[in-house]
Amino acid sequence: MNTSPHIDVSQVPPHLRSHPKFLKEMTDLLSRLSKPEYLDLFAKHEAGHEHYFREAGVTRFEFVPPLISYHEANKENPFLGQWARIKILDYKQPEGDDWLFKLAKGYAAGGECSRRLTITDYAGDTIDRKLWDEMCQDCYKDSTRMKEEVDAIADDLWDQAQKAVGKELESEELKSQIGRRAREITPLLYPWTRS
């Protein structure tokens, strides 16, 4: 059994895999993935997303192990390391007017779980926030609302979602449930940890 972290680099052209910026991204990612406390942090982050996305109507996910992607247009930082993530595959909008708020909780939950259920102060929700903003823009693309109005809605719902998830995470039962799920999905996110 291989117990060393494995990072998918298939999205990086082979001739760029010796580039100094790629090597730095690889070194940083391997360093984090070699520490059990980071695997715990990342698994709880993703388990939080999964829990709240299920409440929002997501019925199926893909568990994506660590990877490095290449973005040619980003000249300053063309290589982006990803510790792991869950990818939404199927979504059924739930009944009621609060469906968008439920989705906001799904996007915000990872960072809240990272902050509240681990011993680090790392939230890791920069990309989650960006994805949330993009999702809001997409939801309102056919409306007459201006981008600034949609941005304000996204900001407000994000803030409310963070507060709501933080409050709900005061529940020992929920903390325990997310911790259990994090342990279950760890081998899906980090295949080298399978025993």
C-alpha positions in Angstrom: 0.0 0.0 0.0 1.3 3.5 -0.9 0.9 5.9 2.0 2.5 8.9 0.3 0.1 11.6 -0.9 -0.8 11.5 -4.6 -1.6 14.6 -6.6 -3.3 14.5 -10.0 -1.3 16.7 -12.4 -2.9 15.5 -15.6 -4.3 19.0 -16.2 -0.8 20.4 -16.3 1.0 20.0 -19.7 4.0 17.7 -19.2 6.6 20.3 -20.4 5.4 22.7 -17.6 5.8 20.2 -14.7 9.4 21.3 -14.1 8.4 25.0 -14.0 9.5 26.6 -10.7 6.0 27.8 -9.9 4.6 24.3 -10.5 7.3 22.8 -8.3 6.5 25.3 -5.5 2.8 24.5 -5.7 3.5 20.8 -5.7 5.9 21.1 -2.7 3.4 23.2 -0.7 0.5 20.9 -1.5 2.6 17.7 -0.6 3.7 19.3 2.6 0.1 19.9 3.7 -1.2 16.6 2.6 1.6 14.8 4.6 0.2 16.1 7.8 -2.8 14.3 9.4 -4.2 17.5 11.0 -4.6 19.0 7.5 -6.3 15.9 6.2 -8.7 16.1 9.1 -9.3 19.8 8.4 -9.9 19.3 4.7 -12.2 16.3 5.3 -14.3 18.2 7.8 -14.5 21.1 5.4 -15.8 18.9 2.7 -18.1 17.0 5.0 -19.6 20.3 6.1 -20.3 21.2 2.5 -21.8 17.8 1.8 -24.1 18.0 4.9 -25.5 21.4 4.0 -25.7 20.8 0.3 -27.8 17.7 0.9 -30.2 19.9 3.0 -30.3 22.2 0.0 -31.3 19.5 -2.5 -28.1 18.0 -3.8 -28.6 14.3 -4.2 -25.2 13.1 -5.7 -21.6 14.2 -5.4 -18.2 13.3 -6.8 -15.3 13.2 -4.4 -12.3 14.8 -6.2 -8.8 14.0 -4.8 -6.0 16.5 -4.7 -4.9 18.0 -8.0 -3.0 20.8 -9.6 -4.5 22.6 -12.5 -3.0 24.9 -15.1 -4.5 28.3 -16.0 -2.5 29.9 -18.9 -4.4 33.2 -18.7 -3.2 33.7 -15.1 0.4 34.7 -15.8 1.3 35.4 -12.1 0.0 32.2 -10.7 -0.8 29.7 -13.5 -0.8 26.6 -11.2 -3.6 26.1 -8.7 -3.3 23.4 -6.1 -6.5 21.9 -4.8 -6.5 19.9 -1.6 -9.6 18.0 -2.5 -13.3 18.8 -3.0 -16.7 17.5 -3.5 -18.3 18.3 -6.8 -22.1 18.6 -7.1 -23.5 16.2 -9.7 -27.3 16.2 -9.1 -29.5 19.0 -7.6 -33.2 19.1 -7.1 -34.4 22.5 -6.0 -36.4 22.0 -2.8 -39.9 23.4 -2.1 -40.1 26.8 -0.4 -38.7 30.3 -0.8 -35.5 29.5 1.2 -33.8 27.4 -1.4 -31.2 30.0 -2.2 -30.4 30.5 1.5 -30.0 26.7 1.8 -27.5 26.8 -1.0 -25.6 29.7 0.6 -25.3 27.5 3.7 -23.9 24.7 1.6 -21.2 27.0 0.2 -20.4 28.6 3.5 -20.4 25.4 5.6 -16.9 24.3 4.6 -15.2 27.3 6.1 -17.4 27.3 9.2 -16.6 23.6 9.8 -12.9 24.3 9.3 -12.9 27.1 11.8 -15.2 25.6 14.4 -14.4 21.8 14.3 -10.6 21.8 14.0 -7.7 23.3 15.9 -6.7 25.6 13.1 -7.8 29.1 12.2 -7.8 28.2 8.5 -11.2 28.5 6.8 -10.3 27.7 3.2 -13.4 29.4 1.9 -12.0 31.9 -0.6 -12.8 29.7 -3.6 -16.2 28.7 -2.0 -17.1 32.4 -1.8 -16.1 33.0 -5.4 -18.2 30.0 -6.5 -21.1 31.3 -4.4 -20.9 34.7 -6.1 -20.8 33.1 -9.5 -23.8 30.9 -8.7 -25.8 33.9 -7.5 -25.0 35.7 -10.7 -26.2 32.7 -12.7 -29.4 32.5 -10.6 -30.3 36.1 -11.5 -29.0 36.1 -15.1 -32.5 36.4 -16.5 -33.7 39.0 -14.0 -33.8 42.8 -14.3 -31.5 43.2 -11.3 -28.2 45.0 -11.8 -24.9 43.1 -11.0 -24.5 45.4 -8.0 -27.9 44.3 -6.6 -27.1 40.7 -7.1 -23.7 41.2 -5.4 -25.5 42.7 -2.4 -27.9 39.8 -2.3 -24.9 37.4 -2.4 -23.1 39.3 0.3 -26.1 39.3 2.6 -27.0 35.6 2.1 -23.3 34.6 2.6 -23.2 36.5 5.9 -26.5 35.1 7.1 -25.4 31.6 6.0 -22.1 31.8 7.9 -23.9 32.9 11.1 -26.6 30.3 10.8 -24.1 27.4 10.2 -21.9 28.7 13.0 -24.9 28.7 15.4 -26.0 25.2 14.2 -22.5 23.9 14.8 -22.9 24.6 18.5 -24.9 21.3 18.5 -22.7 18.4 19.7 -24.8 16.0 17.7 -24.2 17.9 14.4 -20.4 18.3 15.2 -20.2 14.5 15.9 -22.2 13.7 12.7 -19.9 15.9 10.5 -16.8 14.4 12.2 -18.0 10.9 11.5 -18.8 11.7 7.9 -15.3 13.3 7.5 -13.7 10.0 8.6 -15.9 8.1 6.1 -15.0 10.4 3.1 -11.3 10.7 3.9 -10.4 7.6 1.8 -12.5 9.0 -1.1 -10.7 12.3 -1.0 -7.3 10.9 -0.1 -7.0 7.4 -1.6 -3.6 6.7 -0.2 -5.1 6.7 3.4 -7.2 3.6 2.6 -6.2 0.7 4.9 
